[in-house]
Amino acid sequence: MKWLRLFWVQLTSMRTALLLLLALALVAIPGSILPQRPVAPIRVNDWKEANPAVADLYEALGLFDVYGSPWFAAVYLLLTVSLIGCILPRIAVYTRAVGQPPPRTPKRLDRLPESASGTTALSPAAALDATQAALRAKRFRVLRTEDSVAAERGYLREFGNIVFHLSFALMLVGIAWNTLFHYKGEVIVVEGQAFSNNLTQYDDFTAGAAFSPDKLQPFTVWVDGFTAKFETGEVQRGAARVFEADVRIAHVDGVDEQARIEVNHPLVVDGTQIHLIGHGYAPEVTVTDPRGDVAYSGPVVFLPQDGNFTSLGVIKAPDARPEYLGFEGFFLPTAVVDDQGPRSVFPDALAPELFVNVWTGPVRDETGRPESVYSLSKDGLEQMRTPEGAVVTFRIAPGQVIDLPDGSSLAFDDWRRWTKLQVSHEPGQWLVIASVGLAVAGMMLSLYIRPRRLWVRVREDEDGTTRVEAGGLDRADSSVGLADDVAELATLAGVQDAQAEHHDTQEDTP
């Protein structure tokens, strides 16, 4: 029990909290230097292949998932407990201090940092009444005794200090809450198609350790249209001007809602944020096999490779017979062919064309294993050739049909735009934001509130003269305005032309 108490005392000291804060910053460094698996698993694999000598060691230490490692969680938890343990006793002390009256008047007011004295024509009671009323009007807490008035204000300074430190603990709690229960997914949706908030619908999905799929809010997003506009003038030609998606939200209760998503203006649906983070082109094609059957028909997502939206993609027709058909090529929104080869010279679809080559081979067995829709596996395939032996490559514009040597054909029917949506839910974000606001508010109180104590004593000498003594001190480093307050206090008590005197030493007050 003794060792447990000693451990708790050490853990909840401010020195330990500062050391843990430094430790947290140090252990987070690998997370900013090395690729992290939850964010970039492909980059992690590439890094491990490039550094095989230390890859296994780093993997064992959890350096590829720093923020999910046990040692990071241990430092994080200890820091949170330490901060809370530091703050709670201060709150108790502050609560007791607020409930206590101002300290009694010191015996020697002339030894305070600022003091003033003199005689008054007022009676002692009248002088004390005047100073007491003035101090209450200035929101001082006042203690009246037989021959003096003690006043104090500025308790909000310590309150701000406590709030500032408490906000850090709340921020850590909010970040932990968000890390455990958050989720974020990305999905590409073509115009005219829909996305349902279901795990199977996402192209990429990450979530916290405590996330459960049944926490996904049930809704469907229909992308009715996507508008993209670019600068056509000579200055900043091709620069983005408008990106917006017109969507329809289908809620679980059957009610539809029309909305618009713009860049940096997300849509919030049942506490879930939907951001617009990308867009591109999806050519609509129809593949007909040599038997005359439609092997594939619909839009195909092509991924942009540069600022003019030169887009790379593949068209797969696994149902083609008697052989598998695959197409690989580029979609150029504004296509030109010059000494640099085929390229797009503008991001908008002013003269769209497809540049394609064809692959063919034996029909593949269905294995059930997932396969990327953005790349074509060429195992067992070879490029289609003409009877003369030339590789089949061609360019095709919307509305055209290309007949291939084996009797199949590819029709470029039209094109649509696709949009990439990021769907995320961060339950602890509001607490983090609120903590930042509290930290700023607490800092402002700590910087601008001046704790101040003032005293005035009125007593009658043996010769019948009423003597006034006033003094004051600040509990902060700054004493701006203290001399004026002391002089004003003496003046209110009836001292003519009262002037405060500054002293370099001060008496400890009770």
KAQUILIN-V929155 format. One record per residue. RES is the residue in one small letter. SS is DSSP state (A for helix, B for strand, O for the rest). D_CENTER is the distance of its C-alpha to the mean C-alpha in Angstrom with 1 decimal. Layout:
res: [RES;RES]
ss: [SS;SS]
d_center: [D_CENTER;D_CENTER]
This chain:
res: [m;k;w;l;r;l;f;w;v;q;l;t;s;m;r;t;a;l;l;l;l;l;a;l;a;l;v;a;i;p;g;s;i;l;p;q;r;p;v;a;p;i;r;v;n;d;w;k;e;a;n;p;a;v;a;d;l;y;e;a;l;g;l;f;d;v;y;g;s;p;w;f;a;a;v;y;l;l;l;t;v;s;l;i;g;c;i;l;p;r;i;a;v;y;t;r;a;v;g;q;p;p;p;r;t;p;k;r;l;d;r;l;p;e;s;a;s;g;t;t;a;l;s;p;a;a;a;l;d;a;t;q;a;a;l;r;a;k;r;f;r;v;l;r;t;e;d;s;v;a;a;e;r;g;y;l;r;e;f;g;n;i;v;f;h;l;s;f;a;l;m;l;v;g;i;a;w;n;t;l;f;h;y;k;g;e;v;i;v;v;e;g;q;a;f;s;n;n;l;t;q;y;d;d;f;t;a;g;a;a;f;s;p;d;k;l;q;p;f;t;v;w;v;d;g;f;t;a;k;f;e;t;g;e;v;q;r;g;a;a;r;v;f;e;a;d;v;r;i;a;h;v;d;g;v;d;e;q;a;r;i;e;v;n;h;p;l;v;v;d;g;t;q;i;h;l;i;g;h;g;y;a;p;e;v;t;v;t;d;p;r;g;d;v;a;y;s;g;p;v;v;f;l;p;q;d;g;n;f;t;s;l;g;v;i;k;a;p;d;a;r;p;e;y;l;g;f;e;g;f;f;l;p;t;a;v;v;d;d;q;g;p;r;s;v;f;p;d;a;l;a;p;e;l;f;v;n;v;w;t;g;p;v;r;d;e;t;g;r;p;e;s;v;y;s;l;s;k;d;g;l;e;q;m;r;t;p;e;g;a;v;v;t;f;r;i;a;p;g;q;v;i;d;l;p;d;g;s;s;l;a;f;d;d;w;r;r;w;t;k;l;q;v;s;h;e;p;g;q;w;l;v;i;a;s;v;g;l;a;v;a;g;m;m;l;s;l;y;i;r;p;r;r;l;w;v;r;v;r;e;d;e;d;g;t;t;r;v;e;a;g;g;l;d;r;a;d;s;s;v;g;l;a;d;d;v;a;e;l;a;t;l;a;g;v;q;d;a;q;a;e;h;h;d;t;q;e;d;t;p]
ss: [O;A;A;A;A;A;A;A;A;A;A;O;O;A;A;A;A;A;A;A;A;A;A;A;A;A;A;O;A;A;A;A;A;O;O;O;O;O;O;O;A;A;A;A;A;A;A;A;A;A;O;A;A;A;A;A;A;A;A;A;A;O;O;O;O;A;A;A;O;A;A;A;A;A;A;A;A;A;A;A;A;A;A;A;A;A;A;A;A;A;A;A;A;A;A;A;A;A;A;O;O;O;O;O;O;O;O;O;A;A;A;O;O;B;B;B;B;B;B;B;O;O;O;A;A;A;A;A;A;A;A;A;A;A;A;A;A;O;O;O;B;B;B;B;O;O;O;B;B;B;B;B;B;O;A;A;A;A;A;A;A;A;A;A;A;A;A;A;A;A;A;A;A;A;A;A;A;A;A;A;A;O;B;B;B;B;B;B;B;B;O;O;O;B;B;B;O;O;A;A;A;O;O;B;B;B;B;O;O;O;O;O;A;A;A;O;O;O;B;B;B;B;B;B;B;B;B;B;B;B;O;O;O;O;O;O;O;O;O;B;B;B;B;B;B;B;B;B;B;B;B;O;O;O;O;B;B;B;B;B;B;B;O;O;B;O;B;B;B;O;O;B;B;B;B;B;B;B;B;B;B;B;B;B;B;B;B;B;O;O;O;O;O;B;B;B;B;B;B;B;B;B;B;B;O;O;O;O;O;O;B;B;B;B;B;B;B;O;O;O;O;O;O;B;B;B;B;B;B;B;B;B;O;B;B;B;B;B;O;O;B;B;B;B;O;O;O;O;O;O;B;O;B;B;B;B;B;B;B;B;B;O;O;O;O;O;O;O;O;O;O;O;O;O;O;O;O;O;O;O;B;B;B;O;B;O;O;O;O;O;B;O;B;B;B;B;B;O;O;O;B;B;B;O;O;O;O;O;B;B;B;B;B;B;B;B;B;B;B;B;B;B;B;B;B;O;O;O;A;A;A;A;A;A;A;A;A;A;A;A;A;A;A;A;A;A;A;A;O;O;O;B;B;B;B;B;B;B;B;B;O;O;O;O;O;B;B;B;B;B;B;B;B;B;O;O;O;O;O;O;O;A;A;A;A;A;A;A;A;A;A;A;O;O;O;O;O;O;O;O;B;B;O;O;O;O;O;O;O;O]
d_center: [42.0;42.6;40.3;37.6;37.8;37.8;34.7;32.9;34.0;32.8;29.4;28.8;29.9;27.7;28.9;27.7;24.2;24.0;25.4;22.9;20.0;21.7;22.3;18.7;17.9;20.9;20.4;16.9;18.7;20.2;16.8;16.1;19.8;20.8;19.6;17.9;19.6;16.9;15.3;18.6;21.7;24.0;23.1;23.7;27.1;28.0;27.2;29.3;32.1;32.1;32.1;34.3;35.7;32.5;30.6;32.2;31.5;27.8;27.6;29.4;27.2;24.1;22.7;21.5;19.2;18.4;15.6;17.9;21.0;23.2;23.5;19.8;19.6;22.8;21.5;18.3;20.6;23.2;20.9;19.7;23.4;24.5;22.3;23.4;26.9;26.9;25.7;28.0;31.2;30.2;29.5;33.0;34.6;33.0;34.1;37.6;37.7;36.7;39.6;42.1;44.2;44.2;46.2;49.9;51.5;52.4;56.1;55.7;53.6;55.0;53.1;49.6;47.6;48.9;52.0;54.6;58.0;61.0;63.5;63.1;65.6;63.5;64.3;62.0;60.7;60.1;58.3;56.0;55.5;54.4;51.9;50.5;50.0;48.3;45.9;44.9;44.3;41.8;40.0;41.4;42.2;45.9;48.6;52.1;55.0;58.7;58.7;55.0;51.6;48.4;45.0;41.5;38.1;34.5;33.3;30.0;29.4;29.3;27.4;24.6;24.8;24.5;21.5;19.7;20.4;19.8;16.2;15.5;17.1;15.2;11.9;13.3;14.6;11.4;9.7;13.1;13.4;10.3;11.6;15.0;14.9;12.1;13.5;12.8;15.9;17.3;20.7;23.1;25.2;28.3;29.6;31.7;30.1;27.8;25.1;25.1;22.2;24.0;23.4;26.4;25.0;22.0;22.5;19.7;18.0;16.0;15.5;15.4;18.8;19.5;18.7;21.9;22.8;24.4;21.0;20.5;21.2;24.4;24.3;25.5;24.3;27.2;26.6;29.6;29.1;26.9;27.7;27.2;28.9;29.5;31.3;35.0;36.3;37.3;34.5;31.2;32.9;30.7;27.5;25.2;25.8;24.8;22.8;22.8;23.5;25.8;25.2;26.9;25.3;27.8;27.0;28.8;31.2;32.5;31.1;29.9;27.4;27.3;24.0;22.7;19.4;18.7;16.3;13.2;14.8;13.9;16.4;15.8;18.6;19.3;15.7;14.7;12.7;14.8;13.6;16.4;15.8;19.4;23.1;26.6;30.1;32.0;35.8;37.9;40.8;43.7;45.3;48.9;50.7;54.3;55.6;54.2;51.4;47.9;45.9;42.5;41.4;38.1;35.0;33.7;30.2;30.5;27.6;27.5;28.4;28.3;27.6;30.7;29.6;32.3;31.3;32.5;33.3;35.9;38.1;39.5;42.6;43.3;45.7;47.9;51.5;53.5;50.8;47.0;45.6;42.5;41.4;39.2;38.4;36.5;35.7;36.2;35.2;37.6;40.0;42.5;44.7;45.9;46.8;43.1;43.5;41.6;38.3;36.3;36.5;34.2;31.0;32.6;35.2;38.3;40.5;38.9;40.6;40.2;41.6;42.4;44.3;45.5;45.6;47.9;49.2;50.2;48.5;45.8;45.9;43.0;41.3;38.3;36.0;32.9;33.3;30.9;31.6;30.7;33.4;37.1;38.7;42.0;43.7;47.2;46.7;48.5;48.3;50.6;53.6;56.3;59.9;60.4;57.7;55.1;51.4;50.2;47.6;47.3;45.3;45.1;44.0;43.1;46.2;48.0;49.2;50.0;52.7;52.4;55.4;55.2;55.5;51.8;49.9;46.4;45.8;43.0;42.7;39.8;36.1;32.9;29.3;26.6;22.9;20.1;17.7;14.5;14.5;11.8;11.8;9.3;11.8;10.3;7.2;10.0;11.3;8.5;8.5;12.2;12.6;11.4;13.8;16.4;16.2;16.9;19.6;21.1;21.3;23.1;25.5;26.2;26.9;29.0;30.8;34.2;35.9;39.6;42.8;46.0;49.6;52.8;56.2;59.4;62.7;66.4;68.6;72.2;73.5;71.6;68.9;65.3;62.9;59.1;56.6;52.9;50.2;46.5;43.7;40.0;37.9;35.5;36.2;36.7;39.9;39.6;41.9;43.4;46.9;46.9;46.0;48.8;51.3;50.4;50.8;54.3;55.2;54.3;56.7;59.4;59.5;60.6;58.7;56.5;54.8;52.3;53.2;50.6;51.1;49.5;50.0;48.9;50.1;47.9;47.5;47.9]
